[in-house]
Amino acid sequence: MVLAEDNYLVREGVRRLLATEPDLELVAACGDLPTHLAAVEAERPDVVLTDIRMPPDGVDEGIQAASHLRDTSPATGVVVLSQYAEPRYALALLERGMEGRGYLLKERVEDVTELTEALRTVAAGGSVIDPKVVEALVAARSRAERAPLDELTPREREILGEMAQGKNNAAIADSLVLAERSVEKHIHSIFLKLGLTWEDNVHRRVKAVLLYLAEEPSS
């Protein structure tokens, strides 16, 4: 994997954390966007862990890198680290698909298990969205004058949050201690209430849910 983080102390801290995981080999650590993209081009890693902001502009270089890699290295997963729980950044990351993409708050770096599991999931083509970002999406949509989310039961909201983290039905059932068949029924109900077309592919379902939750209320 390739690590992109302009803060030296954070970069070295993450490097040491990853060194404890034998299946995660760090092949390059970079401090800016051009070096980051060059390292991916040279190494073709399974996954990249990148800060959302870094030189040269300190705006959204992590998002730019993820979009660029869709074209130049589509097999490379990207996990973006950010201190911002703003839905617009997550949505920009997922604009070209959820497969192989993750968005985590930087505080998750303190939990090596959570961070490394996210990297493995994304490297395998899955997706991971920080629960706090999901909460922000739900809160924003709930404030809308006409919010179909109000029709969801507490259990359906809970399952929606699990879906938005990229979990499949079996993982949701395990997390919430439910029968998988029960999870399937809840998800079907969620999509009916939200007016979304059923999709077999979990990543497409999650993208649809995220986009719907972030949609601005009609004027």
N, CA, C and O of each residue as an XYZ file, in Angstrom:
876
protein
N       0.834     -1.190      0.000
C       0.000      0.000      0.000
C       0.873      1.246      0.000
O       2.057      1.200      0.336
N       0.256      2.366     -0.388
C       0.923      3.665     -0.408
C       0.218      4.580      0.591
O      -1.012      4.615      0.647
N       1.002      5.320      1.380
C       0.478      6.270      2.357
C       0.793      7.682      1.887
O       1.931      7.980      1.524
N      -0.220      8.558      1.893
C      -0.029      9.960      1.506
C      -0.509     10.856      2.640
O      -1.708     10.931      2.909
N       0.411     11.528      3.298
C       0.096     12.383      4.456
C       1.216     13.400      4.593
O       2.381     13.025      4.724
N       0.875     14.689      4.565
C       1.917     15.716      4.567
C       2.483     15.995      5.957
O       3.585     16.531      6.072
N       1.747     15.639      7.023
C       2.240     15.850      8.373
C       3.204     14.718      8.737
O       2.814     13.552      8.794
N       4.450     15.074      8.979
C       5.480     14.046      9.216
C       5.156     13.164     10.420
O       5.304     11.944     10.355
N       4.713     13.781     11.520
C       4.444     13.007     12.728
C       3.293     12.021     12.512
O       3.357     10.872     12.947
N       2.242     12.489     11.835
C       1.113     11.600     11.537
C       1.555     10.487     10.600
O       1.201      9.322     10.784
N       2.338     10.866      9.589
C       2.809      9.875      8.612
C       3.632      8.779      9.282
O       3.448      7.594      9.002
N       4.538      9.184     10.168
C       5.375      8.195     10.841
C       4.568      7.368     11.839
O       4.830      6.180     12.027
N       3.589      8.002     12.475
C       2.756      7.259     13.402
C       1.953      6.176     12.704
O       1.855      5.048     13.188
N       1.374      6.532     11.548
C       0.608      5.552     10.781
C       1.533      4.463     10.249
O       1.169      3.288     10.226
N       2.725      4.857      9.825
C       3.694      3.882      9.324
C       4.004      2.824     10.394
O       4.069      1.631     10.095
N       4.190      3.267     11.625
C       4.499      2.331     12.709
C       3.303      1.442     13.038
O       3.467      0.259     13.337
N       2.105      2.011     12.982
C       0.915      1.202     13.224
C       0.790      0.093     12.175
O       0.522     -1.062     12.507
N       0.985      0.458     10.921
C       0.837     -0.502      9.833
C       1.932     -1.566      9.863
O       1.743     -2.677      9.367
N       3.066     -1.220     10.442
C       4.172     -2.179     10.507
C       3.824     -3.388     11.379
O       4.481     -4.426     11.300
N       2.780     -3.245     12.214
C       2.374     -4.360     13.076
C       1.468     -5.347     12.350
O       1.125     -6.399     12.889
N       1.080     -5.001     11.121
C       0.179     -5.859     10.343
C       0.956     -6.518      9.207
O       1.269     -5.849      8.222
N       1.277     -7.800      9.312
C       2.140     -8.459      8.326
C       1.553     -8.522      6.917
O       2.299     -8.638      5.944
N       0.228     -8.446      6.795
C      -0.370     -8.542      5.458
C      -0.526     -7.181      4.781
O      -0.998     -7.104      3.646
N      -0.127     -6.096      5.480
C      -0.213     -4.758      4.901
C       1.203     -4.210      4.722
O       1.802     -3.685      5.661
N       1.720     -4.337      3.516
C       3.087     -3.890      3.242
C       3.068     -2.455      2.709
O       2.483     -2.175      1.663
N       3.713     -1.563      3.441
C       3.795     -0.168      3.020
C       4.984     -0.005      2.077
O       6.133     -0.165      2.489
N       4.709      0.313      0.818
C       5.779      0.402     -0.182
C       6.231      1.830     -0.433
O       7.297      2.050     -1.009
N       5.429      2.810     -0.004
C       5.819      4.211     -0.197
C       5.020      5.093      0.740
O       3.853      4.821      1.022
N       5.667      6.175      1.231
C       5.001      7.171      2.065
C       5.303      8.540      1.471
O       6.467      8.899      1.291
N       4.261      9.302      1.167
C       4.423     10.554      0.421
C       3.834     11.730      1.196
O       3.017     11.556      2.101
N       4.274     12.941      0.815
C       3.803     14.136      1.500
C       3.063     15.120      0.634
O       2.646     16.171      1.121
N       2.884     14.812     -0.656
C       2.152     15.721     -1.532
C       1.501     14.942     -2.666
O       1.804     13.769     -2.881
N       0.609     15.600     -3.384
C      -0.162     14.923     -4.416
C       0.684     14.405     -5.580
O       0.515     13.247     -5.960
N       1.577     15.191     -6.160
C       2.374     14.664     -7.276
C       3.188     13.428     -6.905
O       3.240     12.466     -7.672
N       3.825     13.449     -5.729
C       4.615     12.297     -5.285
C       3.713     11.091     -5.040
O       4.071      9.952     -5.343
N       2.549     11.368     -4.489
C       1.554     10.323     -4.233
C       1.182      9.607     -5.538
O       1.246      8.380     -5.614
N       0.797     10.366     -6.553
C       0.371      9.772     -7.824
C       1.525      9.040     -8.507
O       1.327      7.994     -9.125
N       2.730      9.599     -8.391
C       3.899      8.944     -8.985
C       4.182      7.610     -8.300
O       4.555      6.637     -8.955
N       4.003      7.568     -6.979
C       4.242      6.329     -6.232
C       3.238      5.252     -6.621
O       3.597      4.082     -6.752
N       1.986      5.643     -6.804
C       0.972      4.668     -7.220
C       1.273      4.154     -8.621
O       1.128      2.964     -8.899
N       1.686      5.043     -9.487
C       2.031      4.641    -10.849
C       3.183      3.647    -10.854
O       3.195      2.702    -11.643
N       4.153      3.865     -9.969
C       5.330      2.995     -9.931
C       5.067      1.676     -9.220
O       5.571      0.632     -9.634
N       4.282      1.722     -8.155
C       4.122      0.544     -7.293
C       2.849     -0.262     -7.552
O       2.801     -1.454     -7.249
N       1.826      0.372     -8.105
C       0.537     -0.289     -8.350
C       0.046     -1.022     -7.097
O      -0.142     -2.238     -7.135
N      -0.161     -0.311     -6.004
C      -0.572     -0.960     -4.748
C      -2.033     -1.410     -4.796
O      -2.811     -0.959     -5.637
N      -2.384     -2.302     -3.883
C      -3.778     -2.732     -3.758
C      -4.641     -1.631     -3.160
O      -5.826     -1.517     -3.473
N      -4.032     -0.817     -2.290
C      -4.808      0.215     -1.604
C      -3.921      1.403     -1.249
O      -2.716      1.262     -1.041
N      -4.547      2.574     -1.186
C      -3.880      3.817     -0.811
C      -4.601      4.398      0.398
O      -5.831      4.398      0.454
N      -3.830      4.895      1.367
C      -4.379      5.625      2.503
C      -3.905      7.067      2.363
O      -2.705      7.334      2.420
N      -4.840      7.996      2.182
C      -4.441      9.368      1.882
C      -5.191     10.393      2.724
O      -6.380     10.240      3.004
N      -4.481     11.430      3.116
C      -5.114     12.570      3.755
C      -5.969     13.280      2.713
O      -5.661     13.232      1.523
N      -7.034     13.937      3.148
C      -7.887     14.642      2.195
C      -7.220     15.917      1.700
O      -7.463     16.345      0.572
N      -6.385     16.526      2.532
C      -5.715     17.775      2.160
C      -4.205     17.616      2.286
O      -3.700     17.097      3.282
N      -3.499     18.069      1.261
C      -2.042     18.038      1.270
C      -1.539     19.003      0.212
O      -2.337     19.514     -0.573
N      -0.245     19.268      0.167
C       0.282     20.117     -0.896
C       0.012     19.498     -2.267
O      -0.072     18.273     -2.366
N      -0.126     20.301     -3.333
C       0.304     21.703     -3.360
C      -0.698     22.736     -2.870
O      -0.284     23.836     -2.505
N      -1.992     22.443     -2.841
C      -2.982     23.473     -2.538
C      -3.659     23.317     -1.184
O      -4.221     24.279     -0.661
N      -3.614     22.122     -0.611
C      -4.242     21.915      0.679
C      -5.750     22.075      0.658
O      -6.329     22.645      1.582
N      -6.388     21.575     -0.389
C      -7.841     21.716     -0.535
C      -8.527     20.351     -0.441
O      -9.106     20.005      0.588
N      -8.454     19.589     -1.524
C      -9.094     18.266     -1.541
C      -8.270     17.293     -2.382
O      -8.810     16.528     -3.181
N      -6.955     17.338     -2.187
C      -6.062     16.511     -3.005
C      -6.354     15.011     -2.894
O      -6.176     14.269     -3.860
N      -6.803     14.568     -1.714
C      -7.137     13.151     -1.555
C      -8.290     12.749     -2.457
O      -8.278     11.661     -3.033
N      -9.284     13.616     -2.586
C     -10.419     13.360     -3.472
C      -9.961     13.387     -4.927
O     -10.374     12.549     -5.729
N      -9.106     14.353     -5.264
C      -8.572     14.436     -6.622
C      -7.816     13.159     -6.985
O      -7.955     12.628     -8.087
N      -7.023     12.683     -6.047
C      -6.244     11.464     -6.296
C      -7.165     10.281     -6.543
O      -6.934      9.491     -7.459
N      -8.211     10.153     -5.729
C      -9.142      9.040     -5.875
C      -9.811      9.060     -7.242
O      -9.983      8.016     -7.871
N     -10.191     10.259     -7.702
C     -10.822     10.376     -9.013
C      -9.834     10.036    -10.125
O     -10.173      9.333    -11.077
N      -8.618     10.542     -9.994
C      -7.583     10.275    -11.001
C      -7.284      8.784    -11.096
O      -7.094      8.257    -12.192
N      -7.242      8.113     -9.969
C      -6.902      6.691     -9.953
C      -8.010      5.814    -10.522
O      -7.754      4.673    -10.906
N      -9.236      6.325    -10.585
C     -10.297      5.582    -11.259
C      -9.916      5.310    -12.714
O     -10.259      4.272    -13.280
N      -9.196      6.271    -13.307
C      -8.793      6.153    -14.710
C      -7.444      5.470    -14.882
O      -7.273      4.638    -15.773
N      -6.490      5.823    -14.032
C      -5.124      5.367    -14.242
C      -4.776      4.074    -13.516
O      -3.891      3.339    -13.955
N      -5.459      3.788    -12.416
C      -5.182      2.571    -11.643
C      -6.479      2.095    -10.981
O      -6.598      2.125     -9.756
N      -7.454      1.654    -11.793
C      -8.784      1.330    -11.273
C      -8.810      0.204    -10.243
O      -9.762      0.104     -9.469
N      -7.786     -0.641    -10.222
C      -7.762     -1.741     -9.262
C      -7.276     -1.296     -7.883
O      -7.370     -2.059     -6.922
N      -6.760     -0.078     -7.776
C      -6.247      0.428     -6.505
C      -7.362      1.028     -5.668
O      -8.039      1.957     -6.109
N      -7.559      0.502     -4.459
C      -8.540      1.061     -3.542
C      -7.990      2.315     -2.878
O      -6.776      2.472     -2.748
N      -8.882      3.206     -2.460
C      -8.467      4.460     -1.825
C      -9.278      4.692     -0.554
O     -10.508      4.717     -0.586
N      -8.573      4.862      0.568
C      -9.204      5.259      1.828
C      -8.753      6.685      2.130
O      -7.562      6.947      2.296
N      -9.704      7.593      2.198
C      -9.411      8.995      2.483
C      -9.599      9.263      3.965
O     -10.620      8.897      4.547
N      -8.606      9.905      4.572
C      -8.692     10.316      5.973
C      -8.995     11.809      6.032
O      -8.362     12.601      5.334
N      -9.952     12.191      6.854
C     -10.322     13.596      6.956
C     -10.724     13.930      8.379
O     -11.198     13.067      9.118
N     -10.535     15.175      8.759
C     -11.018     15.611     10.061
C     -12.406     16.212      9.951
O     -12.967     16.691     10.937
N     -12.958     16.184      8.740
C     -14.256     16.796      8.496
C     -15.336     15.745      8.267
O     -15.198     14.886      7.396
N     -16.419     15.815      9.054
C     -17.542     14.891      8.883
C     -18.591     15.504      7.963
O     -19.791     15.353      8.189
N     -18.124     16.202      6.917
C     -19.039     16.867      5.993
C     -19.418     15.914      4.862
O     -18.539     15.376      4.190
N     -20.712     15.701      4.645
C     -21.157     14.770      3.606
C     -20.647     15.096      2.210
O     -20.433     14.189      1.405
N     -20.448     16.375      1.910
C     -20.059     16.732      0.539
C     -18.718     16.121      0.151
O     -18.507     15.777     -1.012
N     -17.813     15.984      1.111
C     -16.524     15.367      0.789
C     -16.704     13.883      0.496
O     -16.128     13.362     -0.459
N     -17.500     13.204      1.314
C     -17.737     11.779      1.080
C     -18.437     11.561     -0.249
O     -18.104     10.631     -0.984
N     -19.397     12.405     -0.559
C     -20.127     12.259     -1.817
C     -19.234     12.519     -3.023
O     -19.369     11.863     -4.056
N     -18.313     13.488     -2.886
C     -17.375     13.748     -3.969
C     -16.479     12.535     -4.197
O     -16.155     12.202     -5.337
N     -16.082     11.876     -3.112
C     -15.261     10.671     -3.230
C     -16.021      9.557     -3.936
O     -15.436      8.798     -4.709
N     -17.333      9.453     -3.674
C     -18.130      8.350     -4.194
C     -18.804      8.660     -5.526
O     -19.545      7.836     -6.062
N     -18.543      9.846     -6.053
C     -19.239     10.279     -7.263
C     -19.069      9.306     -8.423
O     -19.986      9.129     -9.226
N     -17.916      8.684     -8.514
C     -17.649      7.761     -9.624
C     -17.734      6.296     -9.190
O     -17.176      5.413     -9.842
N     -18.430      6.053     -8.098
C     -18.642      4.685     -7.643
C     -18.098      4.454     -6.250
O     -17.122      5.081     -5.838
N     -18.736      3.551     -5.527
C     -18.319      3.237     -4.164
C     -17.297      2.124     -4.090
O     -16.564      2.015     -3.107
N     -17.241      1.289     -5.130
C     -16.341      0.141     -5.094
C     -14.899      0.579     -4.866
O     -14.379      1.431     -5.587
N     -14.259     -0.007     -3.862
C     -12.868      0.301     -3.590
C     -12.632      1.701     -3.067
O     -11.588      2.295     -3.338
N     -13.585      2.241     -2.321
C     -13.429      3.580     -1.770
C     -13.866      3.612     -0.308
O     -14.837      2.959      0.074
N     -13.140      4.378      0.504
C     -13.470      4.518      1.911
C     -13.242      5.936      2.382
O     -12.354      6.625      1.880
N     -14.034      6.378      3.341
C     -13.914      7.724      3.903
C     -13.987      7.595      5.420
O     -15.026      7.232      5.971
N     -12.879      7.895      6.088
C     -12.802      7.769      7.545
C     -12.349      9.081      8.169
O     -11.563      9.821      7.578
N     -12.846      9.360      9.355
C     -12.339     10.494     10.109
C     -10.975     10.138     10.689
O     -10.701      8.978     10.998
N     -10.128     11.151     10.832
C      -8.751     10.900     11.282
C      -8.681     10.284     12.674
O      -7.706      9.619     13.021
N      -9.718     10.510     13.461
C      -9.698      9.941     14.809
C      -9.671      8.416     14.781
O      -9.289      7.781     15.764
N     -10.077      7.828     13.653
C     -10.087      6.368     13.542
C      -8.663      5.798     13.499
O      -8.467      4.605     13.729
N      -7.689      6.631     13.211
C      -6.299      6.170     13.151
C      -5.857      5.633     14.506
O      -4.961      4.793     14.587
N      -6.489      6.123     15.570
C      -6.120      5.669     16.911
C      -6.483      4.206     17.145
O      -5.918      3.559     18.026
N      -7.411      3.690     16.367
C      -7.838      2.304     16.498
C      -7.257      1.503     15.334
O      -7.821      1.501     14.240
N      -6.149      0.832     15.562
C      -5.455      0.147     14.472
C      -6.323     -0.943     13.856
O      -6.248     -1.189     12.652
N      -7.149     -1.598     14.676
C      -8.012     -2.652     14.145
C      -9.028     -2.082     13.167
O      -9.236     -2.635     12.087
N      -9.661     -0.974     13.548
C     -10.661     -0.347     12.690
C     -10.025      0.153     11.393
O     -10.588     -0.017     10.311
N      -8.855      0.766     11.510
C      -8.177      1.295     10.328
C      -7.757      0.182      9.382
O      -7.997      0.265      8.177
N      -7.138     -0.851      9.914
C      -6.640     -1.920      9.044
C      -7.779     -2.720      8.420
O      -7.661     -3.177      7.283
N      -8.879     -2.893      9.148
C     -10.027     -3.590      8.565
C     -10.611     -2.781      7.418
O     -11.037     -3.346      6.411
N     -10.632     -1.455      7.567
C     -11.116     -0.596      6.484
C     -10.209     -0.731      5.260
O     -10.693     -0.810      4.131
N      -8.911     -0.758      5.482
C      -7.962     -0.893      4.368
C      -8.155     -2.231      3.658
O      -8.134     -2.292      2.429
N      -8.339     -3.284      4.420
C      -8.539     -4.611      3.804
C      -9.845     -4.658      3.012
O      -9.899     -5.214      1.915
N     -10.889     -4.070      3.578
C     -12.186     -4.067      2.903
C     -12.111     -3.324      1.580
O     -12.604     -3.804      0.559
N     -11.497     -2.161      1.604
C     -11.389     -1.342      0.388
C     -10.455     -1.995     -0.625
O     -10.727     -1.963     -1.826
N      -9.362     -2.585     -0.157
C      -8.439     -3.269     -1.059
C      -9.131     -4.406     -1.795
O      -8.770     -4.731     -2.926
N     -10.135     -5.017     -1.145
C     -10.875     -6.124     -1.754
C     -12.026     -5.643     -2.628
O     -12.790     -6.455     -3.149
N     -12.156     -4.325     -2.792
C     -13.201     -3.785     -3.652
C     -14.439     -3.321     -2.925
O     -15.403     -2.888     -3.555
N     -14.429     -3.406     -1.587
C     -15.576     -2.970     -0.809
C     -15.535     -1.479     -0.530
O     -14.723     -0.747     -1.096
N     -16.421     -1.042      0.352
C     -16.488      0.378      0.680
C     -16.719      0.541      2.173
O     -17.348     -0.300      2.815
N     -16.198      1.637      2.716
C     -16.344      1.935      4.143
C     -16.602      3.427      4.292
O     -15.836      4.251      3.792
N     -17.691      3.772      4.988
C     -18.010      5.166      5.249
C     -18.093      5.354      6.757
O     -18.764      4.587      7.449
N     -17.409      6.375      7.262
C     -17.386      6.611      8.698
C     -18.801      6.813      9.240
O     -19.578      7.578      8.670
N     -19.141      6.130     10.341
C     -20.490      6.273     10.908
C     -20.878      7.713     11.204
O     -22.052      8.063     11.087
N     -19.927      8.555     11.582
C     -20.255      9.950     11.882
C     -20.664     10.707     10.622
O     -21.476     11.630     10.687
N     -20.104     10.320      9.475
C     -20.513     10.938      8.214
C     -21.931     10.502      7.871
O     -22.739     11.300      7.395
N     -22.223      9.239      8.115
C     -23.579      8.732      7.887
C     -24.571      9.492      8.770
O     -25.650      9.871      8.314
N     -24.204      9.712     10.031
C     -25.079     10.453     10.944
C     -25.324     11.869     10.423
O     -26.439     12.383     10.506
N     -24.274     12.494      9.884
C     -24.425     13.844      9.346
C     -25.365     13.857      8.147
O     -26.160     14.784      7.991
N     -25.279     12.841      7.305
C     -26.173     12.728      6.161
C     -27.615     12.576      6.614
O     -28.511     13.250      6.105
N     -27.832     11.688      7.570
C     -29.184     11.454      8.059
C     -29.744     12.717      8.712
O     -30.904     13.066      8.497
N     -28.915     13.405      9.514
C     -29.366     14.614     10.194
C     -29.734     15.701      9.187
O     -30.744     16.387      9.338
N     -28.895     15.847      8.152
C     -29.160     16.866      7.136
C     -30.466     16.587      6.411
O     -31.265     17.493      6.173
N     -30.672     15.322      6.062
C     -31.884     14.982      5.333
C     -33.116     15.097      6.235
O     -34.197     15.464      5.774
N     -32.944     14.780      7.522
C     -34.073     14.840      8.441
C     -34.550     16.265      8.669
O     -35.703     16.492      9.035
N     -33.653     17.227      8.449
C     -34.035     18.626      8.625
C     -34.844     19.158      7.453
O     -35.424     20.240      7.541
N     -34.888     18.418      6.371
C     -35.644     18.854      5.204
C     -37.130     18.912      5.539
O     -37.624     18.143      6.363
N     -37.827     19.830      4.893
C     -39.252     20.002      5.185
C     -40.040     18.731      4.920
O     -40.911     18.356      5.706
N     -39.732     18.068      3.810
C     -40.394     16.811      3.497
C     -39.335     15.727      3.472
O     -38.629     15.571      2.475
N     -39.216     14.985      4.546
C     -38.160     13.987      4.663
C     -38.770     12.593      4.783
O     -39.285     12.251      5.847
N     -38.728     11.780      3.730
C     -39.214     10.406      3.821
C     -38.512      9.603      4.908
O     -39.029      8.579      5.354
N     -37.333     10.060      5.338
C     -36.652      9.354      6.426
C     -37.494      9.328      7.693
O     -37.346      8.442      8.534
N     -38.393     10.328      7.820
C     -39.255     10.354      8.998
C     -40.158      9.127      9.048
O     -40.651      8.758     10.114
N     -40.374      8.502      7.906
C     -41.244      7.335      7.854
C     -40.532      6.055      8.297
O     -41.176      5.035      8.538
N     -39.213      6.112      8.400
C     -38.477      4.918      8.785
C     -38.608      4.650     10.276
O     -38.651      5.574     11.088
N     -38.670      3.375     10.620
C     -38.694      2.984     12.025
C     -37.278      3.110     12.600
O     -36.315      3.191     11.837
N     -37.136      3.128     13.921
C     -35.787      3.175     14.504
C     -34.905      2.032     14.016
O     -33.718      2.240     13.767
N     -35.455      0.843     13.874
C     -34.673     -0.292     13.387
C     -34.242     -0.074     11.941
O     -33.113     -0.401     11.577
N     -35.133      0.478     11.111
C     -34.789      0.734      9.716
C     -33.695      1.797      9.605
O     -32.819      1.702      8.746
N     -33.748      2.806     10.473
C     -32.680      3.815     10.486
C     -31.343      3.177     10.864
O     -30.299      3.495     10.295
N     -31.404      2.287     11.819
C     -30.193      1.599     12.271
C     -29.602      0.774     11.129
O     -28.391      0.786     10.909
N     -30.453      0.068     10.416
C     -29.993     -0.751      9.294
C     -29.494      0.136      8.151
O     -28.527     -0.216      7.475
N     -30.139      1.272      7.931
C     -29.685      2.205      6.906
C     -28.259      2.665      7.186
O     -27.440      2.767      6.273
N     -27.968      2.942      8.456
C     -26.613      3.333      8.830
C     -25.610      2.233      8.567
O     -24.491      2.499      8.130
N     -26.004      0.994      8.831
C     -25.119     -0.143      8.562
C     -24.896     -0.298      7.052
O     -23.776     -0.561      6.615
N     -25.948     -0.138      6.270
C     -25.832     -0.224      4.804
C     -24.867      0.817      4.268
O     -24.062      0.536      3.380
N     -24.954      2.032      4.819
C     -24.119      3.124      4.339
C     -22.649      2.920      4.652
O     -21.795      3.625      4.114
N     -22.346      1.962      5.520
C     -20.956      1.612      5.794
C     -20.450      0.526      4.840
O     -19.314      0.066      4.961
N     -21.293      0.123      3.900
C     -20.881     -0.852      2.908
C     -21.052     -2.293      3.324
O     -20.519     -3.193      2.674
N     -21.794     -2.533      4.407
C     -21.966     -3.907      4.889
C     -23.008     -4.645      4.060
O     -24.001     -4.058      3.629
N     -22.776     -5.940      3.840
C     -23.783     -6.749      3.170
C     -24.808     -7.226      4.198
O     -24.669     -6.969      5.393
N     -25.829     -7.918      3.719
C     -26.923     -8.326      4.613
C     -26.443     -9.223      5.753
O     -26.898     -9.091      6.889
N     -25.524    -10.134      5.443
C     -25.020    -11.037      6.467
C     -24.275    -10.272      7.562
O     -24.428    -10.564      8.748
N     -23.469     -9.293      7.153
C     -22.704     -8.500      8.124
C     -23.630     -7.655      8.983
O     -23.397     -7.494     10.181
N     -24.689     -7.111      8.367
C     -25.663     -6.328      9.135
C     -26.364     -7.212     10.156
O     -26.540     -6.825     11.311
N     -26.761     -8.401      9.720
C     -27.432     -9.331     10.620
C     -26.546     -9.676     11.809
O     -27.012     -9.739     12.946
N     -25.266     -9.897     11.536
C     -24.322    -10.235     12.601
C     -24.122     -9.061     13.555
O     -24.064     -9.245     14.771
N     -24.018     -7.851     12.996
C     -23.777     -6.661     13.803
C     -24.961     -6.336     14.715
O     -24.777     -5.937     15.865
N     -26.167     -6.507     14.196
C     -27.367     -6.129     14.946
C     -28.058     -7.325     15.614
O     -29.115     -7.185     16.229
N     -27.438     -8.500     15.480
C     -27.981     -9.735     16.067
C     -29.412     -9.969     15.577
O     -30.353    -10.081     16.363
N     -29.540    -10.038     14.252
C     -30.819    -10.293     13.608
C     -30.675    -11.464     12.649
O     -29.563    -11.815     12.255
N     -31.782    -12.062     12.279
C     -31.770    -13.075     11.223
C     -31.558    -12.367      9.888
O     -32.078    -11.272      9.669
N     -30.802    -12.989      9.010
C     -30.524    -12.358      7.721
C     -31.815    -12.103      6.936
O     -31.939    -11.095      6.241
N     -32.759    -13.015      7.055
C     -34.039    -12.830      6.371
C     -34.749    -11.582      6.878
O     -35.387    -10.869      6.104
N     -34.641    -11.319      8.178
C     -35.246    -10.127      8.767
C     -34.586     -8.867      8.224
O     -35.261     -7.876      7.948
N     -33.269     -8.909      8.074
C     -32.543     -7.764      7.513
C     -33.012     -7.497      6.087
O     -33.223     -6.346      5.707
N     -33.176     -8.554      5.302
C     -33.639     -8.397      3.922
C     -35.000     -7.704      3.862
O     -35.228     -6.841      3.014
N     -35.901     -8.088      4.769
C     -37.230     -7.478      4.789
C     -37.145     -5.999      5.163
O     -37.820     -5.163      4.563
N     -36.320     -5.682      6.151
C     -36.151     -4.285      6.555
C     -35.597     -3.448      5.399
O     -36.072     -2.341      5.149
N     -34.595     -3.976      4.698
C     -33.984     -3.240      3.594
C     -34.994     -3.016      2.477
O     -35.050     -1.938      1.885
N     -35.781     -4.028      2.198
C     -36.808     -3.868      1.176
C     -37.783     -2.753      1.570
O     -38.182     -1.944      0.732
N     -38.160     -2.718      2.854
C     -39.060     -1.678      3.346
C     -38.414     -0.294      3.242
O     -39.074      0.679      2.877
N     -37.119     -0.213      3.565
C     -36.399      1.066      3.488
C     -36.440      1.617      2.074
O     -36.744      2.791      1.864
N     -36.137      0.773      1.116
C     -36.094      1.237     -0.263
C     -37.475      1.616     -0.783
O     -37.600      2.541     -1.585
N     -38.491      0.928     -0.345
C     -39.857      1.299     -0.728
C     -40.209      2.676     -0.178
O     -40.771      3.507     -0.891
N     -39.882      2.918      1.085
C     -40.207      4.196      1.719
C     -39.414      5.357      1.127
O     -39.912      6.479      1.036
N     -38.179      5.074      0.726
C     -37.335      6.126      0.160
C     -37.533      6.287     -1.341
O     -36.970      7.194     -1.953
N     -38.331      5.409     -1.931
C     -38.604      5.525     -3.356
C     -37.419      5.202     -4.227
O     -37.265      5.760     -5.313
N     -36.566      4.286     -3.748
C     -35.366      3.923     -4.494
C     -35.537      2.550     -5.128
O     -36.127      1.650     -4.530
N     -35.023      2.396     -6.330
C     -35.105      1.116     -7.018
C     -34.218      0.101     -6.324
O     -33.092      0.415     -5.937
N     -34.722     -1.115     -6.164
C     -33.937     -2.184     -5.540
C     -32.737     -2.534     -6.417
O     -32.860     -2.657     -7.635
N     -31.576     -2.694     -5.781
C     -30.363     -3.096     -6.484
C     -29.779     -4.298     -5.760
O     -29.693     -4.298     -4.532
N     -29.378     -5.317     -6.498
C     -28.769     -6.487     -5.878
C     -27.370     -6.177     -5.361
O     -26.934     -6.727     -4.350
N     -26.682     -5.301     -6.060
C     -25.310     -4.986     -5.671
C     -25.308     -4.050     -4.473
O     -25.846     -2.945     -4.548
N     -24.706     -4.482     -3.364
C     -24.761     -3.696     -2.135
C     -24.116     -2.329     -2.290
O     -24.572     -1.364     -1.677
N     -23.057     -2.223     -3.104
C     -22.382     -0.935     -3.230
C     -23.247      0.065     -3.979
O     -23.240      1.253     -3.656
N     -23.986     -0.399     -4.969
C     -24.895      0.502     -5.673
C     -26.028      0.935     -4.746
O     -26.471      2.083     -4.790
N     -26.488      0.018     -3.915
C     -27.546      0.368     -2.961
C     -27.051      1.463     -2.021
O     -27.755      2.440     -1.765
N     -25.851      1.293     -1.519
C     -25.312      2.261     -0.569
C     -25.133      3.618     -1.230
O     -25.453      4.645     -0.633
N     -24.632      3.633     -2.441
C     -24.442      4.903     -3.139
C     -25.777      5.604     -3.321
O     -25.887      6.813     -3.117
N     -26.797      4.835     -3.709
C     -28.119      5.418     -3.901
C     -28.637      6.024     -2.604
O     -29.200      7.118     -2.599
N     -28.441      5.297     -1.498
C     -28.898      5.803     -0.205
C     -28.157      7.085      0.166
O     -28.777      8.061      0.588
N     -26.841      7.086      0.012
C     -26.055      8.267      0.362
C     -26.454      9.478     -0.472
O     -26.615     10.578      0.056
N     -26.610      9.273     -1.760
C     -26.991     10.374     -2.632
C     -28.371     10.903     -2.265
O     -28.614     12.110     -2.293
N     -29.257     10.002     -1.927
C     -30.610     10.425     -1.548
C     -30.571     11.235     -0.261
O     -31.206     12.285     -0.164
N     -29.826     10.750      0.727
C     -29.773     11.435      2.015
C     -29.176     12.833      1.885
O     -29.560     13.749      2.612
N     -28.244     12.990      0.964
C     -27.559     14.283      0.826
C     -28.303     15.226     -0.104
O     -27.925     16.391     -0.225
N     -29.337     14.757     -0.756
C     -30.068     15.573     -1.732
C     -30.691     16.775     -1.061
O     -31.289     16.656      0.008
N     -30.555     17.932     -1.681
C     -31.142     19.146     -1.141
C     -32.659     19.083     -1.264
O     -33.164     18.556     -2.255
N     -33.393     19.599     -0.299
C     -34.845     19.606     -0.386
C     -35.325     20.430     -1.563
O     -34.710     21.433     -1.924
N     -36.420     20.005     -2.154
C     -36.968     20.722     -3.305
C     -37.434     22.107     -2.877
O     -37.958     22.292     -1.779
N     -37.236     23.061     -3.754
C     -37.653     24.437     -3.438
C     -39.126     24.626     -3.742
O     -39.663     25.716     -3.542
